Amino acid sequence: MQYKNVVSFGLGLSQTDVNLDLMQQAIASVLSAGGADGNDGGGASPLSYGAVAAADVLLSQSGASGADVYAAVDLYTTKADEVAEVQALVATAAFAADVDAAYTALLAAAAQDAADAAALASARAVEAMAAVVSREVLAAATAAGTSDGDGDVASLASALAALTAADDSTSAAALSALAQAAFEEAQAVAASLDSLGSEGSTQLAQDAEQGKDAAGSAIEAAELAGAGDYAGAAESAAESTEAIESYYDAAVEPAVTGSITYEVAAPSRRRRRQLLPQQQQQKQQKGARRRLSEEAAYAEAHWQYQQAAHQYLVDNLAAGQQAPSLVDHVVFDGGDGTMEHTVLMACGVSADAVAALAATDGFKAAMQAAVTGYTLLAIAVATAAGTNEGDCHADADIVDLNTLGTQRQTVAETAAASTSATAQNAAAPSLTITVTQSVAPTSVQVSVPYPSPPPSPSPPSPPSPPSPSTDASPSPPPASTDVGTIDGGSDNVETGDDGGGGGGGGGGMVAGIVIGVLLLLCLLPLAYAALRFGAGNVGLWCHFKLTHSKPDLPVLYVPKERREGMRKDLYGGGGAKPASSTVDRAASNLLDSKTEQGASIGLDVEKV
């Protein structure tokens, strides 16, 4: 049984755009430290309660403008003085300033993390784009049969190998520089091909030039993030994204593209936090809680949409028609209420057949069933043909374009997150926080579920004594809830030790009945033997019934002559076994069957 005490208070904010996650962490850190040095006038001292987990601080934004935050802190203790200590800390004049300082520091750290993430996402996107463009240029050079007198093709192959060798330890700036070098070499080879009149070389040169611009913006994003210019890093990352999207839109052809408009069916995290504090306290429990950000939830929906689209085409394309593979599908969400579903046309796949199925009501219904977090409004399908009739994507090109599409989504999300974090960090110096109200703490008795009782053990074979470990687990007592206002003084709730034996009495009675029944079953055969043959012959009867005369089974073996002698001692010497009653035969057959079964167990017996 645990006891949860809730300390509630209100915070007045001078701004409405507040990161409640970071505010939650700030309150928990200030409470855990007992204040902050320099703000409480005498230095901080940790709480007697110990550290307060951020998960135990529940926040909801309220007020007409959203400038009020209601906080409820869950404290799991039976000591009223620990709860009073937290309440006293909240009531100090320094508490609001401490929370403000902690929140501001967390905002700065979050802005730095977001800028670094945006720079790294941009670097990985230009890396993917450089791989696609470099391979296209190398393929064009091979098709043209160029002699590579200037060594440009070899240089491009070397630059691509260096780019491919980069791993997770490569910094964003270094990765963007490798991509930029690959674009420069690709541009040189494309220029040579153009001078030879190679078909498509002009477009390849333009793609390489576009990639150089994207890589340059990615390098700037990494440098500005390192210098602490979060706004500049976010802007450069966005510029890199624009260049990549422009290339991607042309590179995916031939493809079938579906434009999907949607509404988010489930409430966002911010709306969930606007539930009444009482509802939050009922729904949120102490302990680790798995919480997905909106971006992660959306990413999961994109993956579900992609899988459902692939499966629908596999199941519904006409016999003999090749269905696109899973990697041929790319889903992008710009976060503005529209999604983009691109099906890259692999060789052998009919764009017309795919487009016709994607435009059906059945396709939309299947997608809606897969992404329950969205309400799909409309799906508009278009076919983008390649430059030449019969164009299609090779398998390697599809893998590269799928990777680029995934990185494009990541860049868009991280750039938006960086922009938001930067705006909150820039506004932090003008933020003021005040404690507007403090509510008397309440105590709630929280039931801890009992484990399921173990299954009842099987009764042992007679005449072995019953196992001493057959006590049944006592039934859990009914859950009780005790809510009240905390008084100053000692413990604020009952410890649950009153009437100590009441809960376990029922369980002890059940255990006694079970043991009694088992003992009675074991004694019944012995009682029969005593009544039938006399109390002095019980041992002889047991020995006769629990042995056998089969030499191939050494356990409990007794020579046939001796067993015949025991039989005569029990039943008389007339040679023929006297007639027995129905009860006698049933008991005898029961013990005979037990004897046959017991002959296979490993018991040490002395051979006679």
C-alpha positions as CSV (number, residue, x, y, z in Angstrom):
1,M,0.0,0.0,0.0
2,Q,1.3,3.4,-1.0
3,Y,0.2,6.9,0.1
4,K,0.2,9.7,-2.4
5,N,0.1,13.3,-1.2
6,V,-0.7,16.0,-3.7
7,V,0.8,19.5,-3.3
8,S,-1.0,21.9,-5.7
9,F,-0.2,25.4,-6.7
10,G,-0.8,27.9,-9.5
11,L,1.8,29.8,-11.5
12,G,1.2,33.0,-13.4
13,L,3.2,33.5,-16.5
14,S,3.9,36.6,-18.5
15,Q,3.9,34.6,-21.8
16,T,1.6,32.0,-23.2
17,D,4.1,30.0,-25.4
18,V,5.5,27.8,-22.8
19,N,7.3,24.4,-23.1
20,L,5.4,22.4,-20.4
21,D,7.9,19.5,-20.6
22,L,10.8,21.8,-19.7
23,M,8.6,23.7,-17.1
24,Q,7.9,20.3,-15.5
25,Q,11.6,19.5,-15.3
26,A,12.4,22.9,-13.9
27,I,9.9,22.5,-11.1
28,A,11.1,19.0,-10.2
29,S,14.7,20.2,-10.1
30,V,14.0,23.2,-7.9
31,L,11.9,21.0,-5.5
32,S,14.6,18.3,-5.4
33,A,17.3,20.8,-4.6
34,G,15.3,22.6,-2.0
35,G,15.7,25.9,-3.9
36,A,18.6,27.3,-5.8
37,D,21.7,29.0,-4.5
38,G,21.6,32.8,-4.7
39,N,17.8,33.0,-4.8
40,D,16.8,31.9,-1.4
41,G,19.2,34.0,0.6
42,G,20.9,31.2,2.4
43,G,21.8,28.5,0.0
44,A,19.9,25.4,-1.0
45,S,19.4,22.2,1.1
46,P,17.9,19.0,-0.4
47,L,14.5,18.0,0.7
48,S,14.0,15.4,3.4
49,Y,11.6,13.7,1.0
50,G,14.5,13.3,-1.5
51,A,14.4,13.9,-5.3
52,V,11.1,14.7,-6.9
53,A,10.7,13.0,-10.3
54,A,9.7,15.1,-13.3
55,A,7.0,12.5,-14.0
56,D,5.4,13.3,-10.6
57,V,4.9,17.0,-11.5
58,L,1.6,17.3,-13.4
59,L,0.9,20.5,-15.3
60,S,-2.1,22.0,-17.1
61,Q,-2.3,25.3,-18.9
62,S,-5.4,27.2,-18.1
63,G,-6.8,30.7,-18.2
64,A,-8.4,32.6,-21.1
65,S,-5.0,33.4,-22.6
66,G,-3.2,30.2,-21.4
67,A,-1.0,32.3,-19.2
68,D,-1.8,30.3,-16.0
69,V,-0.3,26.9,-15.2
70,Y,-1.8,24.7,-12.6
71,A,0.8,22.3,-11.0
72,A,0.1,19.2,-8.9
73,V,3.1,17.5,-7.3
74,D,2.7,13.8,-6.2
75,L,4.7,12.9,-3.1
76,Y,4.7,9.3,-2.0
77,T,5.2,9.4,1.7
78,T,3.4,8.9,5.0
79,K,5.3,11.7,6.8
80,A,3.4,14.9,7.1
81,D,6.6,16.9,7.8
82,E,8.0,16.0,4.4
83,V,4.9,17.2,2.7
84,A,4.9,20.3,4.8
85,E,8.5,21.0,3.8
86,V,7.6,20.9,0.1
87,Q,4.5,23.2,0.7
88,A,6.7,25.7,2.6
89,L,9.3,25.8,-0.2
90,V,6.5,26.6,-2.8
91,A,5.3,29.4,-0.5
92,T,8.7,31.1,-0.4
93,A,9.3,34.3,-2.4
94,A,12.3,32.7,-4.1
95,F,10.5,29.7,-5.5
96,A,9.1,31.3,-8.6
97,A,12.4,33.0,-9.4
98,D,14.2,29.6,-9.0
99,V,11.8,28.0,-11.3
100,D,12.2,30.8,-13.8
101,A,16.0,30.5,-13.7
102,A,15.9,26.7,-14.1
103,Y,13.4,26.9,-17.0
104,T,15.5,29.5,-18.8
105,A,18.6,27.3,-18.5
106,L,16.7,24.3,-19.9
107,L,15.4,26.4,-22.8
108,A,18.9,27.4,-23.7
109,A,20.0,23.8,-23.7
110,A,17.0,22.7,-25.7
111,A,17.7,25.4,-28.3
112,Q,21.3,24.2,-28.6
113,D,20.2,20.6,-29.0
114,A,17.5,21.5,-31.6
115,A,20.0,23.5,-33.6
116,D,22.6,20.7,-33.5
117,A,19.9,18.2,-34.6
118,A,18.8,20.4,-37.5
119,A,22.4,20.8,-38.7
120,L,23.0,17.0,-38.5
121,A,19.7,16.3,-40.3
122,S,20.7,18.7,-43.1
123,A,24.1,17.1,-43.4
124,R,22.6,13.6,-43.7
125,A,20.1,14.8,-46.3
126,V,22.8,16.3,-48.5
127,E,24.8,13.1,-48.0
128,A,21.9,11.1,-49.4
129,M,21.5,13.6,-52.3
130,A,25.2,13.5,-53.1
131,A,25.1,9.7,-53.2
132,V,22.2,9.8,-55.7
133,V,23.7,12.4,-58.0
134,S,27.2,10.9,-57.9
135,R,25.9,7.5,-58.9
136,E,23.8,9.0,-61.7
137,V,26.8,10.9,-63.1
138,L,29.1,7.8,-62.9
139,A,26.5,5.7,-64.7
140,A,26.2,8.4,-67.4
141,A,30.0,8.4,-67.8
142,T,30.1,4.6,-68.1
143,A,27.3,4.7,-70.7
144,A,29.0,7.4,-72.7
145,G,32.3,5.4,-72.7
146,T,34.4,8.4,-71.6
147,S,38.2,7.9,-71.5
148,D,38.5,10.0,-68.3
149,G,41.7,11.6,-69.6
150,D,41.5,14.3,-66.9
151,G,40.8,11.8,-64.1
152,D,37.5,13.5,-63.2
153,V,35.6,10.2,-63.1
154,A,38.2,8.6,-60.8
155,S,38.1,11.7,-58.5
156,L,34.3,11.4,-58.3
157,A,34.5,7.7,-57.5
158,S,37.0,8.6,-54.7
159,A,34.8,11.4,-53.3
160,L,31.8,9.0,-53.3
161,A,33.8,6.3,-51.5
162,A,34.9,8.9,-48.8
163,L,31.3,10.0,-48.4
164,T,30.1,6.4,-48.1
165,A,32.8,5.6,-45.5
166,A,31.4,8.3,-43.1
167,D,29.7,7.0,-40.0
168,D,27.8,8.3,-37.0
169,S,30.9,9.7,-35.5
170,T,31.4,12.1,-38.4
171,S,30.3,15.6,-37.4
172,A,27.6,17.5,-39.3
173,A,30.1,20.0,-40.7
174,A,32.5,17.3,-41.9
175,L,29.7,15.3,-43.5
176,S,28.4,18.3,-45.3
177,A,31.9,19.1,-46.6
178,L,32.3,15.5,-47.9
179,A,29.0,15.9,-49.7
180,Q,30.0,19.2,-51.2
181,A,33.3,17.7,-52.5
182,A,31.3,14.9,-54.2
183,F,29.0,17.5,-55.8
184,E,31.9,19.5,-57.1
185,E,33.5,16.3,-58.7
186,A,30.1,15.3,-60.1
187,Q,29.7,18.8,-61.7
188,A,33.1,18.5,-63.3
189,V,32.3,15.1,-64.8
190,A,28.9,16.3,-66.0
191,A,30.5,19.3,-67.7
192,S,32.9,16.9,-69.6
193,L,29.9,14.8,-70.6
194,D,28.1,17.9,-71.8
195,S,31.0,18.8,-74.0
196,L,30.7,15.4,-75.6
197,G,27.1,15.9,-76.3
198,S,26.0,13.2,-73.9
199,E,22.2,13.1,-73.4
200,G,21.0,14.3,-70.0
201,S,24.4,15.7,-69.0
202,T,23.0,19.3,-68.7
203,Q,20.4,18.1,-66.1
204,L,23.1,16.2,-64.2
205,A,25.2,19.4,-64.1
206,Q,22.2,21.3,-62.7
207,D,21.6,18.7,-60.1
208,A,25.2,18.8,-59.0
209,E,25.0,22.6,-58.8
210,Q,21.8,22.4,-56.7
211,G,23.5,19.9,-54.4
212,K,26.4,22.2,-53.9
213,D,24.0,24.9,-52.7
214,A,22.3,22.5,-50.3
215,A,25.6,21.4,-48.9
216,G,26.8,25.0,-48.5
217,S,23.7,25.7,-46.5
218,A,24.2,22.6,-44.4
219,I,27.8,23.6,-43.6
220,E,26.5,27.0,-42.5
221,A,23.9,25.5,-40.3
222,A,26.5,23.4,-38.5
223,E,28.9,26.3,-38.0
224,L,26.1,28.6,-36.7
225,A,24.8,26.0,-34.3
226,G,28.3,25.6,-32.9
227,A,28.6,29.3,-32.5
228,G,25.3,29.5,-30.6
229,D,23.4,31.3,-33.3
230,Y,20.3,29.1,-33.1
231,A,18.2,31.3,-35.3
232,G,20.8,31.4,-38.1
233,A,21.3,27.6,-37.8
234,A,17.5,27.0,-38.2
235,E,17.4,29.4,-41.2
236,S,20.3,27.7,-43.0
237,A,18.8,24.3,-42.4
238,A,15.6,25.4,-43.9
239,E,17.4,26.8,-47.0
240,S,19.2,23.4,-47.4
241,T,15.7,21.7,-47.2
242,E,14.4,23.9,-50.0
243,A,17.2,22.9,-52.3
244,I,16.8,19.2,-51.5
245,E,13.1,19.3,-52.1
246,S,13.5,21.0,-55.5
247,Y,15.9,18.2,-56.6
248,Y,13.8,15.4,-55.1
249,D,10.5,16.5,-56.8
250,A,12.2,16.0,-60.2
251,A,14.3,13.0,-59.3
252,V,11.4,10.8,-58.3
253,E,10.0,10.7,-61.8
254,P,8.6,8.4,-63.0
255,A,6.2,8.0,-60.0
256,V,2.6,8.0,-58.9
257,T,2.0,10.7,-56.3
258,G,-0.9,11.0,-54.0
259,S,-1.7,14.3,-52.2
260,I,-3.6,13.6,-49.0
261,T,-5.4,16.2,-46.9
262,Y,-6.1,15.3,-43.3
263,E,-7.1,16.4,-39.8
264,V,-5.4,15.1,-36.7
265,A,-8.1,12.9,-35.0
266,A,-6.4,12.5,-31.6
267,P,-5.7,15.5,-29.3
268,S,-2.2,16.8,-29.4
269,R,0.0,16.8,-26.3
270,R,-0.7,20.4,-25.5
271,R,-4.5,19.7,-25.6
272,R,-4.1,16.6,-23.5
273,R,-2.4,18.8,-20.9
274,Q,-5.4,21.1,-20.8
275,L,-7.5,18.4,-19.2
276,L,-8.7,19.1,-15.7
277,P,-6.0,18.4,-13.0
278,Q,-8.4,15.9,-11.4
279,Q,-8.5,14.0,-14.7
280,Q,-4.8,14.1,-15.0
281,Q,-4.3,12.7,-11.5
282,Q,-6.7,9.8,-12.3
283,K,-4.9,9.0,-15.6
284,Q,-1.3,9.4,-14.7
285,Q,0.3,7.0,-12.2
286,K,3.7,7.1,-10.5
287,G,6.6,5.4,-12.2
288,A,8.1,5.4,-15.7
289,R,5.7,6.5,-18.4
290,R,6.2,6.0,-22.1
291,R,5.4,9.3,-23.8
292,L,5.8,9.8,-27.5
293,S,6.3,13.3,-29.0
294,E,3.9,14.4,-31.7
295,E,6.7,14.0,-34.2
296,A,7.3,10.4,-33.2
297,A,3.6,9.7,-33.3
298,Y,3.3,11.2,-36.8
299,A,6.3,9.2,-37.9
300,E,4.6,6.0,-36.7
301,A,1.5,7.0,-38.7
302,H,3.6,7.5,-41.8
303,W,5.1,4.1,-41.5
304,Q,1.6,2.5,-41.0
305,Y,0.4,4.4,-44.1
306,Q,3.3,3.2,-46.1
307,Q,2.8,-0.5,-45.1
308,A,-1.0,-0.3,-45.7
309,A,-0.5,1.2,-49.1
310,H,2.0,-1.5,-50.1
311,Q,-0.2,-4.3,-48.9
312,Y,-3.3,-2.9,-50.6
313,L,-1.6,-2.8,-54.0
314,V,-0.2,-6.3,-53.5
315,D,-3.7,-7.6,-52.7
316,N,-5.7,-5.8,-55.3
317,L,-3.6,-5.5,-58.5
318,A,-4.8,-7.8,-61.2
319,A,-3.1,-11.1,-61.6
320,G,0.1,-10.9,-63.6
321,Q,0.7,-7.2,-62.7
322,Q,3.8,-6.5,-60.7
323,A,3.2,-4.6,-57.4
324,P,5.6,-2.0,-56.1
325,S,7.8,-3.2,-53.2
326,L,7.6,-1.6,-49.8
327,V,10.8,0.5,-50.4
328,D,9.1,2.0,-53.5
329,H,6.7,3.9,-51.2
330,V,7.7,7.2,-49.6
331,V,5.5,9.2,-47.3
332,F,6.2,12.9,-46.5
333,D,4.3,15.1,-44.1
334,G,4.9,18.8,-44.3
335,G,3.0,19.3,-41.0
336,D,0.5,21.7,-42.7
337,G,-2.4,19.2,-42.9
338,T,-1.2,17.6,-46.1
339,M,0.7,14.4,-46.8
340,E,2.5,13.3,-49.9
341,H,2.6,9.7,-50.9
342,T,5.0,8.8,-53.7
343,V,5.2,5.4,-55.3
344,L,8.5,5.2,-57.2
345,M,8.0,3.3,-60.5
346,A,10.3,0.3,-60.6
347,C,10.9,-1.4,-63.9
348,G,8.0,-3.7,-64.7
349,V,5.4,-1.8,-62.6
350,S,2.5,-0.2,-64.4
351,A,2.0,3.5,-63.3
352,D,-1.6,3.5,-64.7
353,A,-2.6,0.4,-62.7
354,V,-1.2,1.8,-59.5
355,A,-2.8,5.2,-60.0
356,A,-6.2,3.7,-60.7
357,L,-6.1,1.7,-57.5
358,A,-4.9,4.6,-55.4
359,A,-7.8,6.7,-56.5
360,T,-10.5,4.2,-55.3
361,D,-12.6,4.5,-52.2
362,G,-11.3,1.1,-51.1
363,F,-7.8,2.4,-51.0
364,K,-8.8,5.4,-48.9
365,A,-10.8,3.2,-46.5
366,A,-7.8,0.9,-46.1
367,M,-5.5,3.8,-45.4
368,Q,-8.0,5.3,-42.9
369,A,-8.1,2.0,-41.0
370,A,-4.3,2.0,-40.8
371,V,-3.8,5.6,-39.5
372,T,-6.5,6.1,-36.9
373,G,-4.7,9.1,-35.6
374,Y,-5.6,11.0,-38.8
375,T,-9.0,11.7,-40.4
376,L,-8.3,11.5,-44.1
377,L,-10.3,14.1,-46.1
378,A,-9.3,13.6,-49.7
379,I,-6.7,11.8,-51.8
380,A,-5.7,13.4,-55.2
381,V,-3.6,11.1,-57.4
382,A,-1.3,12.2,-60.2
383,T,1.1,10.3,-62.5
384,A,4.5,11.9,-63.2
385,A,6.1,10.3,-66.3
386,G,9.8,10.1,-66.9
387,T,11.7,12.1,-69.5
388,N,11.8,9.2,-71.9
389,E,9.0,6.8,-72.6
390,G,9.4,3.5,-70.7
391,D,11.6,5.2,-68.0
392,C,11.8,3.4,-64.7
393,H,14.0,3.4,-61.6
394,A,16.7,0.8,-61.0
395,D,16.7,-0.9,-57.6
396,A,19.8,1.0,-56.4
397,D,18.2,4.3,-57.4
398,I,15.0,3.5,-55.5
399,V,17.0,2.7,-52.3
400,D,18.9,6.0,-52.6
401,L,15.7,8.0,-53.3
402,N,13.9,6.4,-50.4
403,T,16.7,7.3,-48.1
404,L,16.7,10.9,-49.4
405,G,12.9,11.1,-48.9
406,T,13.3,9.9,-45.3
407,Q,16.0,12.4,-44.6
408,R,13.9,15.1,-46.2
409,Q,11.2,14.4,-43.6
410,T,13.7,14.5,-40.8
411,V,15.2,17.8,-42.0
412,A,11.7,19.4,-42.2
413,E,10.8,18.3,-38.7
414,T,14.1,19.2,-37.0
415,A,14.2,22.6,-38.7
416,A,10.7,23.4,-37.4
417,A,11.7,22.2,-33.9
418,S,14.8,24.3,-34.0
419,T,12.8,27.4,-35.0
420,S,10.3,26.8,-32.2
421,A,13.0,26.2,-29.5
422,T,14.9,29.2,-30.7
423,A,11.8,31.5,-30.4
424,Q,11.1,30.2,-26.9
425,N,14.8,30.7,-25.9
426,A,14.8,34.2,-27.3
427,A,11.7,35.1,-25.3
428,A,13.0,33.6,-22.0
429,P,14.7,36.8,-20.6
430,S,11.4,38.6,-20.6
431,L,9.5,35.7,-18.9
432,T,8.3,36.3,-15.3
433,I,6.7,33.6,-13.1
434,T,4.7,34.2,-10.0
435,V,3.0,31.8,-7.6
436,T,-0.7,32.8,-7.8
437,Q,-2.2,30.3,-5.3
438,S,-1.4,27.4,-3.1
439,V,-4.0,24.7,-2.3
440,A,-3.9,22.7,0.9
441,P,-2.3,19.3,0.2
442,T,-4.4,16.2,0.1
443,S,-3.6,12.6,0.9
444,V,-4.7,9.6,-1.1
445,Q,-4.2,6.0,-0.2
446,V,-3.1,4.1,-3.3
447,S,-3.7,0.3,-3.6
448,V,-0.9,-1.8,-4.8
449,P,-2.2,-4.9,-6.8
450,Y,-1.5,-8.3,-5.2
451,P,0.2,-11.0,-7.3
452,S,-2.0,-13.8,-8.5
453,P,-2.0,-16.8,-6.0
454,P,0.0,-19.8,-7.2
455,P,-2.0,-22.9,-8.4
456,S,-2.9,-25.5,-5.7
457,P,-0.4,-28.4,-5.7
458,S,-1.5,-31.9,-6.6
459,P,-2.0,-34.2,-3.5
460,P,1.0,-36.6,-3.0
461,S,0.6,-40.3,-3.5
462,P,-0.1,-42.2,-0.3
463,P,1.4,-43.1,2.1
464,S,3.8,-40.2,1.7
465,P,3.2,-37.3,4.1
466,P,1.7,-34.1,2.7
467,S,4.0,-31.4,1.5
468,P,4.5,-28.6,4.1
469,S,4.4,-26.0,1.4
470,T,0.7,-26.3,0.5
471,D,-0.4,-23.1,2.2
472,A,-2.6,-21.1,-0.2
473,S,-1.8,-17.4,-0.7
474,P,-4.3,-15.3,1.3
475,S,-6.9,-13.4,-0.7
476,P,-6.0,-9.7,-1.2
477,P,-8.0,-7.4,1.0
478,P,-10.4,-5.0,-0.7
479,A,-8.7,-1.8,-1.9
480,S,-9.5,1.2,0.3
481,T,-9.1,4.9,-0.4
482,D,-8.6,7.4,2.4
483,V,-8.6,11.1,1.3
484,G,-8.2,14.0,3.6
485,T,-6.4,17.2,4.4
486,I,-3.0,16.9,5.9
487,D,-2.7,18.1,9.5
488,G,0.5,19.5,10.9
489,G,2.4,17.0,13.1
490,S,3.3,13.4,12.6
491,D,2.2,10.9,10.0
492,N,-0.8,12.1,8.1
493,V,-2.3,8.7,7.2
494,E,-2.9,5.4,8.8
495,T,-0.2,2.8,8.3
496,G,-2.7,0.0,7.6
497,D,-1.6,-2.1,10.6
498,D,-4.9,-1.8,12.4
499,G,-6.7,-5.1,13.1
500,G,-3.7,-7.1,12.2
501,G,-5.1,-10.6,11.9
502,G,-8.3,-9.7,10.1
503,G,-6.9,-9.9,6.5
504,G,-5.0,-13.2,6.9
505,G,-7.6,-15.2,9.0
506,G,-9.6,-16.3,6.0
507,G,-6.5,-17.5,4.2
508,G,-5.3,-19.6,7.2
509,M,-8.7,-21.3,7.5
510,V,-8.5,-22.3,3.8
511,A,-5.0,-23.7,4.2
512,G,-6.1,-25.7,7.3
513,I,-9.0,-27.2,5.4
514,V,-6.8,-28.2,2.5
515,I,-4.2,-29.9,4.8
516,G,-7.0,-31.7,6.7
517,V,-8.5,-33.1,3.5
518,L,-5.1,-34.3,2.3
519,L,-4.3,-36.0,5.6
520,L,-7.8,-37.7,5.6
521,L,-7.1,-39.1,2.1
522,C,-3.8,-40.5,3.2
523,L,-5.3,-42.1,6.3
524,L,-8.3,-43.8,4.6
525,P,-6.3,-46.8,3.2
526,L,-4.6,-47.3,6.6
527,A,-8.0,-47.3,8.4
528,Y,-9.3,-49.9,5.9
529,A,-6.3,-52.2,6.6
530,A,-6.8,-51.8,10.4
531,L,-10.5,-52.7,10.2
532,R,-10.0,-55.5,7.7
533,F,-6.9,-57.3,9.0
534,G,-6.4,-55.9,12.5
535,A,-4.2,-53.0,13.7
536,G,-1.2,-55.3,14.1
537,N,-1.2,-56.3,10.4
538,V,-1.3,-52.7,8.9
539,G,2.4,-52.7,8.2
540,L,2.3,-56.2,6.6
541,W,-0.7,-55.1,4.4
542,C,1.2,-52.0,3.3
543,H,4.3,-54.0,2.6
544,F,2.3,-56.6,0.6
545,K,0.4,-53.9,-1.4
546,L,3.4,-51.7,-2.1
547,T,5.8,-54.4,-3.5
548,H,5.8,-56.7,-6.5
549,S,7.4,-59.9,-7.8
550,K,8.8,-58.7,-11.2
551,P,12.6,-59.3,-11.2
552,D,13.1,-56.8,-14.1
553,L,11.9,-54.0,-11.8
554,P,14.3,-53.9,-8.9
555,V,12.6,-51.1,-7.1
556,L,10.2,-52.5,-4.4
557,Y,10.9,-56.0,-5.6
558,V,10.1,-58.9,-3.2
559,P,10.5,-62.6,-4.3
560,K,7.3,-64.3,-5.2
561,E,7.6,-66.9,-2.4
562,R,7.8,-64.2,0.2
563,R,4.9,-62.3,-1.2
564,E,2.9,-65.5,-1.3
565,G,3.7,-65.9,2.4
566,M,2.5,-62.4,3.2
567,R,-0.7,-63.1,1.3
568,K,-1.3,-66.2,3.3
569,D,-0.7,-64.4,6.5
570,L,-3.3,-61.8,5.5
571,Y,-5.9,-63.8,3.8
572,G,-5.4,-67.3,5.3
573,G,-3.6,-70.4,4.3
574,G,-6.3,-72.1,2.1
575,G,-4.4,-71.3,-1.1
576,A,-7.3,-69.4,-2.6
577,K,-7.8,-65.7,-1.9
578,P,-11.0,-65.2,0.0
579,A,-13.8,-63.3,-1.6
580,S,-13.8,-59.5,-0.8
581,S,-16.4,-56.9,-0.8
582,T,-16.8,-54.2,-3.4
583,V,-15.0,-51.7,-1.1
584,D,-12.2,-54.2,-0.6
585,R,-11.7,-54.7,-4.3
586,A,-11.8,-50.9,-5.0
587,A,-9.2,-50.2,-2.4
588,S,-7.0,-53.0,-3.5
589,N,-7.2,-52.0,-7.1
590,L,-6.4,-48.4,-6.2
591,L,-3.3,-49.4,-4.3
592,D,-2.2,-51.9,-7.0
593,S,-2.3,-49.1,-9.6
594,K,-0.4,-46.8,-7.2
595,T,2.2,-49.6,-6.8
596,E,2.6,-50.0,-10.6
597,Q,3.1,-46.3,-11.0
598,G,5.5,-46.1,-8.0
599,A,7.7,-48.8,-9.4
600,S,9.3,-46.3,-11.8
601,I,10.4,-43.7,-9.2
602,G,13.9,-43.8,-7.7
603,L,13.5,-45.1,-4.2
604,D,16.3,-46.9,-2.2
605,V,14.9,-50.2,-0.9
606,E,16.6,-53.2,0.6
607,K,16.2,-56.4,-1.4
608,V,15.1,-59.4,0.6
